[in-house]
Amino acid sequence: MVLFISLIFIVGYAAIALEHPLKINKAATALVTAAVCWAIFALLTPDKNFAVHYLSEHLGEVAGILFFLLGAMTIVELVDAHDGFEIITSKIKTTNKKKLVWLVGTITFFLSAALDNLTTTIVIISLLRKLMPDRKDRLLFTGLVVVAANAGGAWSPIGDVTTTMLWIGGQITTGAIITQTFLPSLVCFLVPAFVISRRINGNVEKPVIAEKNINFTTSSRERNTVFWLGIGSLLFVPVFKTITHLPPYMGILFGLGIMWIITEMIHSGKDEEEKGVLSVNHALRKIDTPSILFFLGILLSIAALQATGVLNNLATWMNSTIGNINIITMTIGLLSAVVDNVPLVAAAQGMYSMEQYPTDHYFWPFLAYCAGTGGSALIIGSAAGVAAMGLEKIEFFWYIKNITWLALIGYFAGAAVFIAQHYLLF
């Protein structure tokens, strides 16, 4: 059974990577892969109820990510419908590509720590579309956004789902994760940003402001209200989670509900046609549904690997074969580019007890850094990368050719800084 499911996953993964040559949408491949993997698991497991229970348990975790993504994308689309991002883009006067590399990258890095890498990627890509109408200009910046978002999320307890897992599990504290991983994460972002800034020259084309139907324009007051309400809703998510201890998707759905009510009130006096374009209903129709279905398929496929014990066995094998904790941790980070970092970190939490490695032990912050940033090596290695792939239709092999090597340089540079920092300062 384990062999069959592993082979199906490998074939499905290859089909996702070869999406463009095969001309088969990656969402369709991911859904078929997930269904076949779980079908084999159910057919070859003696206790059918166990298989159903296990699937329901994993579906609950996956649904949380999907609802979070749905809410965040809808909020961003609603802000965009009201021209809210013009508040930021109007203040960015430069069109110089080198300056934009540092500006966009720095905003992404710090915003990811305050929100999370997935939400930040969605927001920044929406901004890039306003700043760079030419997709060729935008692709390299999108790759940088993925690297910067993952690096920024790694040094904050709420910036990445795996860091949050370690925080909630008691393996790390807020002070320790910030002090020990901020500098390595910053290096992980700065090195690729420096290389990219040296490789590009010239200016981006200034966006052409499209003429809008005068009936569908928004006032300055409406634009500001929806923009700040949207940003506030996103920033409130970690606050909501800290106060209630509920999953992040509850916070994002709460924010979306508040925005829905307020926008309905703002446009209550307008005719149905104009109100419809500026409504949440319209924003829901505009979001990238295939990307959400791709998330569903790939995460359920990985859950099947976890259910059969493949990931736990892999972690145990690494522990007995490699031995060196630094190499094991960096290997886990690189593996997170192939399979989801959540089950890998969960497996590590199960492998290593708090008695062996107590709270804030060197291993846990290093694991947070590696699992958070290692996924940047492949476009489908992180939630941020998958979101970028869906939004910008990035080809798997384009990312490998242009971004993977930069992400790996940054990853190993940051890891070296973490190790050196530990022996010199801590």
N, C-alpha and C positions, 0 to 999 in steps of 0.2 A: 504493500500500500504506500509506504513512504517513498519508494522508488518511483512508482507511477505518478504520484502527486508532484514529486520534485521534477520529473521529466515534463509533465504538463506545464508546470510553472516556467521552466526554462524555455520551452517552445513558445509559450504565450509572451514571455518577456522579449524573446527574439523578434516575434511578430510586431510587438509594440515599437521596438527599436527600428524595425524596417517598415514602419507605417507608410512612408512616402513611396518607396519602391513597390510595395505590395498594393498600394492604393486602397488599404482597408483602415478605416478609422480606428485609432487606438482604443477608443471607448468600447467599441464593439468587441475587439480582441480581449480587453480586460474583463468584460462581463462574461464572455464565453469561458475564459480561463478560470474565473472564480466559480462559475456554475459547475464546470467539469471537475475541478479540484474537490469541491465539497460533495459532489455526487459520488465520486470515488470513495471519499472518506465515509460517507453514509452507507454505501453499498458493502464496503469491506469491514465495517465496524459491527461487531456482534450486537451491541446495544444501540438500536436506532434512536432511542430517546436521548441517549447521551450525545449523539451527533447533533440532534436538533437543539438540545440545550446549549451545547458548545457554540453552535452557529448563532443562536439568539444572543448569547453573551457577547460574542464578538461584534455582532450587528449593532448592539447598543453602543459600543465604543466607536464604531465606524460612523454610525448615524450622528453622533455628537459632532464629529469632524465635518460631516456633510452639512448639517444644519448651521454650523458656524460659518462655513464657506458660503452657503446660501444667503445667510443674513448679511455678511460682510459685503458680498458682491452686490446685493440689492441696495444697501446703503450707499455704496460708491456710485452705482448707476443713478440713484436718485439725486445725489449731489451733482453729478455730471449733467443730468437733465435740467437742473436749475442753473447751469453754468457756474457752479460753486468753485470749481478748480481755477477759474480765471482770477480769483483772489490771490492765488499763489503764483500762477504763471505770469500774471501782469507785473509782478515784482521781480521776476527773473529776466533781467534785461540782456544778459550776455547770450550770444549765440556761439561763442568759442567752444569748440568740442573739449579741449583740455580742461577749461574751467568748469564745464558742465560735468565732466567725469568726477571731479572732486566735490562739486556742489551736490549732485544727485547721490553719489556714494555716501557722503557724510550724513545727509538727511536720512537716507535709508538705514544706515548703521545705528544711529541713535533712536530713530523712530521705532525700529524693530524691537529695541529693548523696552520701550514704553508700551507698545501694542503687543505684537508678536510678529514673527517672520512672515506668516501667511497673509495676514491683513495688510501689513506694510507693503508686501509685494504687489498686492492688488491695487492699493492706493497709488504707489509710485508709478506703476505701469500706466495707470489712468492719466497721471500727470505727464508722463513721457509722450503719450499720444497727443497731448496738447502742445508740448514743446517741440516735438519732432514728428511732423507728418510723414516723412520718408521712412519706411519700414527698415531699409538697409541701415540707416543711421541708428535706428532705435534698437536693433537686435543686439549689438555689442553692449549697449547700455543696459539692456534687459538682463544679459548674462552677468554684468557687474552687480545689478540689483539683487539677483539671486545670491551671489557670494556675500554681498554686504548685509543682506537681510539675515542670512543664516549666521554670519559672524556676530552681528548685533544681538541676535536672539540668544546666543550662547552664554553671554555674561550677565543675563538678567534672569531672575527666578520665574518671570512670566513671559520671557521672550521666545521660548521654544517649549514644545510640549514635553520633551524629554527632560529638560531642566526643571520644568514644573513637577514632573513625576518624582525626581530626586528630592526636590524641595518638600513636596507633600509627604514623601516617604521618610523624611527625617535624615537623609544622607548628607544634605547640605543645608547651610543657613544662608540667609540673604547676604550678610556681610562677607562671608567667605567666598561665595560664588562671584561677587563683584570684585573683591580685591585680588583674587587669584586668577580670574579668567579675563578681566577687562583688557589688560595689556596684550596677552596672546591673541585675543579676538580682534583687537585693533590691528595688530600686525597681519593677521589673516586677511583683513580687508585692505590694508594699505599696500601690501606687496602687489596683488593683482591690479589695484587701482593705479599704482605707479607705472606698471608695465603697459597697461592700456593707454594711459595718458601719453606715454612716450611713442606709442604706435600710431596715434591718430593726429591729424592736423586739420586745419580749416575750420569753417563754421557750418552749423546746421542751417538748413533752409528755414527762413521765418515762416511760421504757419500762416496759411491764408485763412482769414476769418470768413467763414461761409455766411452768406446772407440768410437770415432767418425770417420765417414767416412772422410778420409783426404781431399776429394774433397769439403767437406762442412764446414771446419774450417774457423774461422775468424781471421784476424790478430789483433795484439794488438791495432793498430791504429783504425781499424774499430770498435773494441769492445769499446774502450774509446769514440770514436766519437758518436756512437749510444747511449751508456749509458748516457753520459752527455747531449746529445740532448734530450733524453727521460725525464730525470729528469728536465731539463730546461723547457721542454714543460709543464710538470705538475705544476711546480712552477710558470710558467707564467700565468696560468689560473686566479688566484686571481688578478694579476696585470692587465690583460686584462679586467677583469670585472670592476675593479676600474676606469680604464681610460675610457672605452666605455660605462659602465653601461648596457652592454648586458649580457644575461644569461651565466652562466659558460660553458654550452655545446658549445657555440660558440668559447670560448677560447680553449677548448679541441680539437674541430674539426680543428681549425686553427693549433694547435700544431701537430696534426696527419697529416694534409696536408703537413706541412713543413718537417716532418720526412719522409713522403712518397716520396717527391721530392728528398731529400738528399740521402736516401738509394738507390733510383733508380740510382742516379748519381754515388754513390760509387761502385755499382755492375754492372755498365753499360758494362764493358768489360768482364764479366763472361758469361759462357754458360747458357742457359735457365734453365737447371735442377738445377744448383747450385744457380742461381739467384732466382729461384722460392721459395726455402726453406727459404731464407733470406728476402723475400718480405713481404709487407703489405698484399698482397692477401693471402699468406699462413697464416699470423697471424690472419686474419679475419676468416679463416676456423677453427682455433684452439680455438677461444674464446668460452666460455660456453653459447651458445645460449639459452638453456632451462632456465638458470638463468635470462636472460634478459626477456624472455617471462613470467616467474614467476613474475618479477617486474611489468610488464605490467598488468597482471591479478590482482594482489593483490592491486595495486595502483588504478586501475579503480574500483575495488570492494569497496574500501574505499571512492572513489569519489562519488559512488552511495549513500552511507550513508550520505555524506555531502550534496548531492543534495536534499535529502529528509528532511534535517534539523535535522537528528538524533543527530549529533555531537553538533550543536548549542543548541539544546534543552537540551542535557546532561550538557553542560557548564552552561546554565542558571539555571537548576535544582540544580547543585552543589552550585552555588552562593547564591541561596535563602535558601537552606537546611543547608549547612555547615557553611557558613558565614566567618569562620576564613581564612584569606588570605594565611597563611602558609600551612594549611591543604589542601586548594583548589589547591594551586600550586604544592604541592607534589603529590596530587592525579592525577592531569593532567600529571605529569611526569610518574606515574605508568600506567596510561591509554595509554600513548604513546608506551608502550610495547605490547599493544593489537591492537591498531589502529595507523595509521601513525601520527607522531607528527606534521606534516605540517598542516593538517586541524585543529588539536587541538589548535595549536598556532594561526592560522588564526582566529579561533572562539574566542579565548581569546582577540585578538587584536580588534575584533568587539564588544566584551562585555564590555571591559573597555576602556573608552575614555582617550585621552591625558589630558583632563581637570581633570579627576579623579586621574589618575596616570601620571604625567608629565615625560618628558625624564629623564632617569636614576633613576627613582623612584625605591625603593627597590624591588617592585614587578617584574619589567621587567628583571633585571639580574637574579633574582631567578627563574623566568619562563624559561629563557634561559638555566640555569643549569639543572633544573628538566626535561625539555623536551628533552635536549640533552643527558642526562645520564640515564634517566629512561628506555629508550628503550633497554638498555643492559640486562634487566631482562628476556627477551625472545629472542630467536634467530631470530625471524621474527619481532622484535620490532624496528629495526633500519635498515637503508640502509647498514651499515657496517655488521650487523648480517646476513641480507639476502644474501649479497655478499659472506660472509664466508660460509654460509650454502650451497650455490651453488657450490663454488669452492672446498670445502672439503667434501661435502655430509654429513654434520653433521645432526644427528637425532634430532628431536625436543625434545624428552624426555631425550636424553643423555645430552643435554644442560641444561634442567631443573634440572636434578640430580646433575650435576657437576659444573655448572657455575651460575645458577640463584641466588642461595643463596649468593654466593660471590658478585655478582653484586648488590644485594639488601643491603648487609652490607655496601659496598662502597657507594652506593647511599644515604643511611640514614646518614652515617658518614659525607659525604660531605655536606648534607643538614644541619646537626647540626652545622658544622663549619661555613656555610654561615650565619645562624641565629645568632650564637654567635659573629661572626666577625662583623655583622651589628650593633649589640647593643653595642659592645665594642669599635669599631674603627670608624664607619661611622655615 
